[in-house]
């Protein structure tokens, strides 16, 4: 009789323990969802595998959220699309493939004869030469820029993007000083350059199979986009105007220096990393030289 009573009490206690464990687990799950409704979604796990080496993925997953959302890259894309639509509608629809006349007269376009209008060194990123040009840049910067901004946030992604844009226009003013410049390729290539360097440096930690796919995708994009840029520069139709492609290369180098440093400091204070200041010092030295060249040495003077 006593044994039966003990067995019954043991079953009751076991049931109570199981109920308490289930209730505690449910509470923890509810708390987690209350703090961050995005944390348990697969998108963050996928982003971490594509954007980060293995040793910092756990840190990202612990604090992953969509607040703030990727506002920078989306805002830039909307602005570029709006400017393109304006010029495409302003001219007849048959001109949508190439918008030479409209964009070359735009106050946004980098014009070597109007270099004193300093805003053109940045605003040229808003103007594109045609449908293929705008679609190529938008697809590349959204596909790569949104995940990067989810991980690194808008301030860091914006820094890299604008560094590529400025590097592109300044390099074009030196190496192709008599040519116009349009398009956001400098900023796009800066994002790709920073991401590319992180894939190469952390290749083994970013899953070799994924690493190979990443490299192949980046190479394919660069080859196709550079092919279009070279065509625009050297094989433009007789009624068109050649546009410089130097911004692609300069933006890529900006990304491989500043972009790599910024994107490799995911779990570190960026301003405390000496590599960041070395990259900034080198970048500023190139900017000072480019400004000096444009004022005193440029053939466009």
C-alpha positions as a LaTeX table, in Angstrom:
\begin{tabular}{lrrr}
\hline
Residue & $x$ (\AA) & $y$ (\AA) & $z$ (\AA) \\
\hline
Unk1 & 0.00 & 0.00 & 0.00 \\
Unk2 & 2.82 & 2.36 & 0.97 \\
Unk3 & 4.71 & 1.46 & $-2.23$ \\
Unk4 & 1.66 & 2.25 & $-4.37$ \\
Unk5 & 1.27 & 5.59 & $-2.60$ \\
Unk6 & 4.95 & 6.44 & $-3.18$ \\
Unk7 & 4.65 & 5.52 & $-6.88$ \\
Unk8 & 1.59 & 7.72 & $-7.25$ \\
Unk9 & 3.34 & 10.67 & $-5.57$ \\
Unk10 & 6.36 & 10.20 & $-7.83$ \\
Unk11 & 4.17 & 10.30 & $-10.94$ \\
Unk12 & 2.45 & 13.47 & $-9.69$ \\
Unk13 & 5.81 & 15.15 & $-9.01$ \\
Unk14 & 7.14 & 14.10 & $-12.44$ \\
Unk15 & 4.04 & 15.50 & $-14.18$ \\
Unk16 & 4.43 & 18.73 & $-12.23$ \\
Unk17 & 8.09 & 19.01 & $-13.22$ \\
Unk18 & 7.24 & 18.45 & $-16.89$ \\
Unk19 & 4.53 & 21.11 & $-16.76$ \\
Unk20 & 6.92 & 23.60 & $-15.12$ \\
Unk21 & 9.60 & 22.93 & $-17.76$ \\
Unk22 & 7.10 & 23.40 & $-20.59$ \\
Unk23 & 5.78 & 26.59 & $-19.04$ \\
Unk24 & 9.30 & 27.96 & $-18.55$ \\
Unk25 & 10.25 & 27.11 & $-22.14$ \\
Unk26 & 7.10 & 28.83 & $-23.43$ \\
Unk27 & 7.88 & 31.90 & $-21.34$ \\
Unk28 & 11.43 & 32.10 & $-22.68$ \\
Unk29 & 10.12 & 31.73 & $-26.24$ \\
Unk30 & 7.53 & 34.45 & $-25.68$ \\
Unk31 & 10.12 & 36.76 & $-24.16$ \\
Unk32 & 12.41 & 36.25 & $-27.13$ \\
Unk33 & 9.65 & 37.05 & $-29.58$ \\
Unk34 & 8.68 & 40.11 & $-27.58$ \\
Unk35 & 12.18 & 41.53 & $-27.67$ \\
Unk36 & 12.80 & 40.88 & $-31.34$ \\
Unk37 & 10.16 & 39.39 & $-33.62$ \\
Unk38 & 12.73 & 38.99 & $-36.41$ \\
Unk39 & 15.30 & 37.07 & $-34.39$ \\
Unk40 & 13.89 & 33.60 & $-34.93$ \\
Unk41 & 13.36 & 34.01 & $-38.67$ \\
Unk42 & 15.47 & 32.19 & $-41.19$ \\
Unk43 & 16.42 & 35.34 & $-43.08$ \\
Unk44 & 18.97 & 36.35 & $-40.44$ \\
Unk45 & 20.52 & 32.90 & $-40.48$ \\
Unk46 & 20.85 & 33.03 & $-44.28$ \\
Unk47 & 22.26 & 36.57 & $-44.18$ \\
Unk48 & 24.84 & 35.59 & $-41.56$ \\
Unk49 & 26.07 & 32.68 & $-43.70$ \\
Unk50 & 26.50 & 34.86 & $-46.78$ \\
Unk51 & 27.85 & 38.00 & $-45.12$ \\
Unk52 & 29.91 & 36.90 & $-42.11$ \\
Unk53 & 32.67 & 34.44 & $-41.21$ \\
Unk54 & 31.68 & 31.65 & $-38.86$ \\
Unk55 & 33.36 & 33.08 & $-35.76$ \\
Unk56 & 31.04 & 36.13 & $-35.57$ \\
Unk57 & 27.77 & 34.61 & $-36.77$ \\
Unk58 & 26.65 & 33.76 & $-33.24$ \\
Unk59 & 27.19 & 37.36 & $-32.15$ \\
Unk60 & 25.10 & 38.56 & $-35.08$ \\
Unk61 & 22.28 & 36.10 & $-34.34$ \\
Unk62 & 22.17 & 37.18 & $-30.70$ \\
Unk63 & 21.56 & 40.82 & $-31.58$ \\
Unk64 & 20.07 & 40.49 & $-35.09$ \\
Unk65 & 17.16 & 42.81 & $-35.79$ \\
Unk66 & 15.70 & 44.90 & $-38.58$ \\
Unk67 & 15.74 & 48.13 & $-36.62$ \\
Unk68 & 16.63 & 50.34 & $-38.29$ \\
Unk69 & 15.73 & 48.74 & $-41.64$ \\
Unk70 & 18.13 & 49.07 & $-44.61$ \\
Unk71 & 17.01 & 52.67 & $-45.25$ \\
Unk72 & 20.20 & 53.97 & $-46.87$ \\
Unk73 & 20.52 & 51.59 & $-49.80$ \\
Unk74 & 16.77 & 51.63 & $-50.48$ \\
Unk75 & 16.64 & 55.45 & $-50.40$ \\
Unk76 & 19.60 & 55.77 & $-52.77$ \\
Unk77 & 18.01 & 53.26 & $-55.15$ \\
Unk78 & 14.68 & 55.11 & $-55.15$ \\
Unk79 & 16.43 & 58.42 & $-55.83$ \\
Unk80 & 18.41 & 56.94 & $-58.74$ \\
Unk81 & 15.29 & 55.35 & $-60.22$ \\
Unk82 & 13.33 & 58.62 & $-59.87$ \\
Unk83 & 16.02 & 60.61 & $-61.70$ \\
Unk84 & 16.17 & 58.01 & $-64.47$ \\
Unk85 & 12.40 & 58.03 & $-64.93$ \\
Unk86 & 12.44 & 61.83 & $-65.08$ \\
Unk87 & 14.94 & 61.90 & $-67.94$ \\
Unk88 & 13.41 & 58.89 & $-69.69$ \\
Unk89 & 9.96 & 60.53 & $-69.70$ \\
Unk90 & 11.36 & 63.94 & $-70.59$ \\
Unk91 & 12.78 & 62.49 & $-73.82$ \\
Unk92 & 10.77 & 60.27 & $-76.22$ \\
Unk93 & 10.32 & 56.67 & $-75.08$ \\
Unk94 & 12.53 & 55.36 & $-77.91$ \\
Unk95 & 15.42 & 57.03 & $-76.06$ \\
Unk96 & 15.04 & 54.84 & $-72.96$ \\
Unk97 & 17.89 & 52.56 & $-74.06$ \\
Unk98 & 20.35 & 55.46 & $-74.25$ \\
Unk99 & 19.66 & 58.86 & $-72.71$ \\
Unk100 & 22.75 & 60.70 & $-73.94$ \\
Unk101 & 21.22 & 64.07 & $-74.80$ \\
Unk102 & 19.18 & 64.41 & $-71.63$ \\
Unk103 & 21.74 & 63.22 & $-69.12$ \\
Unk104 & 24.71 & 65.09 & $-70.57$ \\
Unk105 & 22.86 & 68.35 & $-69.99$ \\
Unk106 & 21.83 & 67.35 & $-66.47$ \\
Unk107 & 23.09 & 69.43 & $-63.52$ \\
Unk108 & 23.81 & 66.12 & $-61.76$ \\
Unk109 & 26.16 & 64.68 & $-64.39$ \\
Unk110 & 29.92 & 64.99 & $-63.88$ \\
Unk111 & 30.97 & 67.39 & $-66.64$ \\
Unk112 & 34.75 & 67.96 & $-66.93$ \\
Unk113 & 34.13 & 71.52 & $-68.09$ \\
Unk114 & 32.05 & 72.32 & $-65.00$ \\
Unk115 & 34.28 & 70.83 & $-62.32$ \\
Unk116 & 33.96 & 73.97 & $-60.18$ \\
Unk117 & 30.42 & 72.76 & $-59.41$ \\
Unk118 & 31.73 & 70.42 & $-56.75$ \\
Unk119 & 28.43 & 68.65 & $-56.12$ \\
Unk120 & 28.80 & 66.93 & $-59.50$ \\
Unk121 & 31.58 & 64.75 & $-58.04$ \\
Unk122 & 28.84 & 63.05 & $-55.97$ \\
Unk123 & 25.55 & 63.75 & $-57.75$ \\
Unk124 & 26.64 & 61.91 & $-60.92$ \\
Unk125 & 25.66 & 58.69 & $-59.16$ \\
Unk126 & 21.99 & 59.63 & $-59.58$ \\
Unk127 & 22.12 & 59.73 & $-63.40$ \\
Unk128 & 22.29 & 56.64 & $-65.63$ \\
Unk129 & 22.90 & 56.17 & $-69.34$ \\
Unk130 & 20.05 & 53.80 & $-70.14$ \\
Unk131 & 17.80 & 50.95 & $-69.05$ \\
Unk132 & 20.59 & 48.38 & $-68.88$ \\
Unk133 & 22.77 & 50.76 & $-66.89$ \\
Unk134 & 20.15 & 51.63 & $-64.25$ \\
Unk135 & 18.85 & 48.06 & $-63.91$ \\
Unk136 & 22.35 & 46.61 & $-63.55$ \\
Unk137 & 23.32 & 49.02 & $-60.79$ \\
Unk138 & 20.00 & 48.76 & $-58.95$ \\
Unk139 & 20.02 & 44.97 & $-58.95$ \\
Unk140 & 23.62 & 44.77 & $-57.76$ \\
Unk141 & 23.31 & 47.33 & $-54.99$ \\
Unk142 & 19.99 & 46.00 & $-53.69$ \\
Unk143 & 21.00 & 42.32 & $-53.75$ \\
Unk144 & 24.31 & 43.02 & $-52.01$ \\
Unk145 & 23.56 & 46.26 & $-50.19$ \\
Unk146 & 20.45 & 45.19 & $-48.27$ \\
Unk147 & 22.10 & 42.16 & $-46.58$ \\
Unk148 & 25.22 & 44.24 & $-45.88$ \\
Unk149 & 23.10 & 46.95 & $-44.27$ \\
Unk150 & 21.19 & 44.37 & $-42.23$ \\
Unk151 & 24.52 & 43.25 & $-40.78$ \\
Unk152 & 26.56 & 46.47 & $-40.64$ \\
Unk153 & 23.77 & 49.11 & $-40.56$ \\
Unk154 & 23.34 & 52.15 & $-42.77$ \\
Unk155 & 26.12 & 54.37 & $-41.43$ \\
Unk156 & 28.90 & 51.94 & $-42.33$ \\
Unk157 & 27.39 & 50.89 & $-45.65$ \\
Unk158 & 26.81 & 54.56 & $-46.53$ \\
Unk159 & 30.43 & 55.38 & $-45.70$ \\
Unk160 & 31.73 & 52.68 & $-48.04$ \\
Unk161 & 29.25 & 53.52 & $-50.81$ \\
Unk162 & 30.01 & 57.25 & $-50.82$ \\
Unk163 & 33.75 & 56.60 & $-50.56$ \\
Unk164 & 33.45 & 54.61 & $-53.79$ \\
Unk165 & 31.37 & 57.33 & $-55.47$ \\
Unk166 & 33.88 & 60.09 & $-54.63$ \\
Unk167 & 36.85 & 57.89 & $-55.54$ \\
Unk168 & 35.21 & 57.12 & $-58.88$ \\
Unk169 & 34.69 & 60.74 & $-59.92$ \\
Unk170 & 38.12 & 61.89 & $-58.75$ \\
Unk171 & 39.86 & 59.00 & $-60.52$ \\
Unk172 & 37.92 & 59.71 & $-63.68$ \\
Unk173 & 38.94 & 63.38 & $-63.53$ \\
Unk174 & 42.60 & 62.26 & $-63.49$ \\
Unk175 & 42.76 & 59.26 & $-65.82$ \\
Unk176 & 39.93 & 60.21 & $-68.21$ \\
Unk177 & 39.83 & 63.99 & $-67.69$ \\
Unk178 & 37.84 & 64.97 & $-70.80$ \\
Unk179 & 34.99 & 62.48 & $-70.46$ \\
Unk180 & 31.61 & 62.78 & $-68.79$ \\
Unk181 & 30.71 & 60.46 & $-65.92$ \\
Unk182 & 27.33 & 59.05 & $-64.92$ \\
Unk183 & 26.08 & 56.12 & $-62.85$ \\
Unk184 & 26.39 & 54.68 & $-59.36$ \\
Unk185 & 28.98 & 52.09 & $-60.35$ \\
Unk186 & 31.64 & 53.63 & $-58.08$ \\
Unk187 & 29.48 & 53.02 & $-55.02$ \\
Unk188 & 28.32 & 49.60 & $-56.19$ \\
Unk189 & 31.87 & 48.46 & $-56.87$ \\
Unk190 & 32.94 & 49.73 & $-53.44$ \\
Unk191 & 30.37 & 47.44 & $-51.81$ \\
Unk192 & 31.49 & 44.55 & $-54.01$ \\
Unk193 & 35.18 & 45.27 & $-53.33$ \\
Unk194 & 34.70 & 45.25 & $-49.56$ \\
Unk195 & 32.61 & 42.09 & $-49.67$ \\
Unk196 & 35.01 & 40.40 & $-52.10$ \\
Unk197 & 38.00 & 41.01 & $-49.82$ \\
Unk198 & 36.11 & 39.60 & $-46.83$ \\
Unk199 & 35.26 & 36.46 & $-48.80$ \\
Unk200 & 38.89 & 36.00 & $-49.88$ \\
Unk201 & 40.41 & 36.66 & $-46.44$ \\
Unk202 & 37.84 & 34.53 & $-44.57$ \\
Unk203 & 37.37 & 31.95 & $-47.30$ \\
Unk204 & 37.65 & 28.86 & $-45.07$ \\
Unk205 & 35.37 & 30.31 & $-42.39$ \\
Unk206 & 32.65 & 31.29 & $-44.89$ \\
Unk207 & 32.06 & 27.68 & $-46.05$ \\
Unk208 & 34.21 & 26.82 & $-49.12$ \\
Unk209 & 31.26 & 25.88 & $-51.32$ \\
Unk210 & 29.50 & 29.15 & $-50.54$ \\
Unk211 & 32.83 & 30.97 & $-50.95$ \\
Unk212 & 33.32 & 29.61 & $-54.46$ \\
Unk213 & 29.74 & 30.53 & $-55.41$ \\
Unk214 & 30.22 & 34.04 & $-54.03$ \\
Unk215 & 33.45 & 34.57 & $-55.96$ \\
Unk216 & 31.95 & 33.25 & $-59.19$ \\
Unk217 & 28.89 & 35.50 & $-58.85$ \\
Unk218 & 31.03 & 38.57 & $-58.15$ \\
Unk219 & 33.35 & 37.81 & $-61.08$ \\
Unk220 & 30.39 & 37.25 & $-63.42$ \\
Unk221 & 28.81 & 40.55 & $-62.41$ \\
Unk222 & 32.08 & 42.45 & $-62.78$ \\
Unk223 & 32.82 & 40.98 & $-66.22$ \\
Unk224 & 29.35 & 41.73 & $-67.59$ \\
Unk225 & 29.17 & 45.23 & $-66.11$ \\
Unk226 & 32.70 & 46.15 & $-67.16$ \\
Unk227 & 31.91 & 44.88 & $-70.65$ \\
Unk228 & 29.00 & 47.30 & $-70.89$ \\
Unk229 & 31.11 & 50.14 & $-69.47$ \\
Unk230 & 33.92 & 49.49 & $-71.97$ \\
Unk231 & 31.39 & 49.44 & $-74.80$ \\
Unk232 & 30.01 & 52.78 & $-73.62$ \\
Unk233 & 33.54 & 54.18 & $-73.54$ \\
Unk234 & 35.16 & 52.86 & $-76.72$ \\
Unk235 & 32.40 & 51.57 & $-79.01$ \\
Unk236 & 29.69 & 54.15 & $-78.46$ \\
Unk237 & 27.54 & 54.87 & $-81.57$ \\
Unk238 & 28.46 & 57.88 & $-83.67$ \\
Unk239 & 25.48 & 59.90 & $-82.39$ \\
Unk240 & 26.25 & 59.15 & $-78.75$ \\
Unk241 & 28.77 & 60.45 & $-76.23$ \\
Unk242 & 31.43 & 58.26 & $-74.60$ \\
Unk243 & 31.25 & 57.98 & $-70.82$ \\
Unk244 & 34.22 & 57.19 & $-68.58$ \\
Unk245 & 34.50 & 53.73 & $-66.98$ \\
Unk246 & 37.32 & 54.60 & $-64.56$ \\
Unk247 & 34.88 & 54.96 & $-61.66$ \\
Unk248 & 34.33 & 51.18 & $-61.66$ \\
Unk249 & 38.00 & 50.48 & $-60.97$ \\
Unk250 & 38.46 & 53.29 & $-58.45$ \\
Unk251 & 35.30 & 52.32 & $-56.57$ \\
Unk252 & 36.52 & 48.73 & $-56.41$ \\
Unk253 & 39.84 & 49.81 & $-54.91$ \\
Unk254 & 38.05 & 52.03 & $-52.38$ \\
Unk255 & 35.97 & 49.03 & $-51.37$ \\
Unk256 & 38.98 & 46.74 & $-51.10$ \\
Unk257 & 40.62 & 49.17 & $-48.66$ \\
Unk258 & 38.03 & 51.13 & $-46.69$ \\
Unk259 & 35.21 & 48.69 & $-47.42$ \\
Unk260 & 37.18 & 45.66 & $-46.31$ \\
Unk261 & 38.21 & 47.38 & $-43.07$ \\
Unk262 & 34.66 & 48.50 & $-42.28$ \\
Unk263 & 33.02 & 45.16 & $-43.09$ \\
Unk264 & 35.63 & 43.13 & $-41.19$ \\
Unk265 & 34.94 & 45.08 & $-37.96$ \\
Unk266 & 31.47 & 43.66 & $-37.40$ \\
Unk267 & 31.98 & 42.90 & $-33.71$ \\
Unk268 & 34.60 & 45.60 & $-33.04$ \\
Unk269 & 34.65 & 49.36 & $-32.54$ \\
Unk270 & 35.53 & 50.75 & $-35.97$ \\
Unk271 & 37.21 & 53.91 & $-34.68$ \\
Unk272 & 39.54 & 51.86 & $-32.46$ \\
Unk273 & 40.83 & 49.74 & $-35.34$ \\
Unk274 & 44.20 & 51.10 & $-36.63$ \\
Unk275 & 43.52 & 49.55 & $-40.06$ \\
Unk276 & 40.57 & 51.91 & $-40.48$ \\
Unk277 & 42.69 & 55.00 & $-39.88$ \\
Unk278 & 45.42 & 53.73 & $-42.19$ \\
Unk279 & 42.83 & 53.20 & $-44.94$ \\
Unk280 & 41.30 & 56.64 & $-44.31$ \\
Unk281 & 44.74 & 58.31 & $-44.38$ \\
Unk282 & 45.58 & 56.66 & $-47.71$ \\
Unk283 & 42.18 & 57.60 & $-49.12$ \\
Unk284 & 42.49 & 61.24 & $-48.03$ \\
Unk285 & 45.99 & 61.44 & $-49.52$ \\
Unk286 & 44.56 & 60.34 & $-52.88$ \\
Unk287 & 41.73 & 62.87 & $-52.55$ \\
Unk288 & 44.15 & 65.73 & $-51.86$ \\
Unk289 & 46.28 & 64.76 & $-54.86$ \\
Unk290 & 43.17 & 64.57 & $-57.09$ \\
Unk291 & 42.00 & 68.03 & $-55.98$ \\
Unk292 & 45.49 & 69.47 & $-56.62$ \\
Unk293 & 45.54 & 67.83 & $-60.07$ \\
Unk294 & 42.13 & 69.23 & $-60.98$ \\
Unk295 & 43.06 & 72.75 & $-59.95$ \\
Unk296 & 46.53 & 73.01 & $-61.47$ \\
Unk297 & 47.28 & 70.15 & $-63.90$ \\
Unk298 & 44.09 & 68.92 & $-65.56$ \\
Unk299 & 43.91 & 69.06 & $-69.40$ \\
Unk300 & 40.29 & 70.16 & $-68.94$ \\
Unk301 & 41.39 & 73.52 & $-67.48$ \\
\hline
\end{tabular}
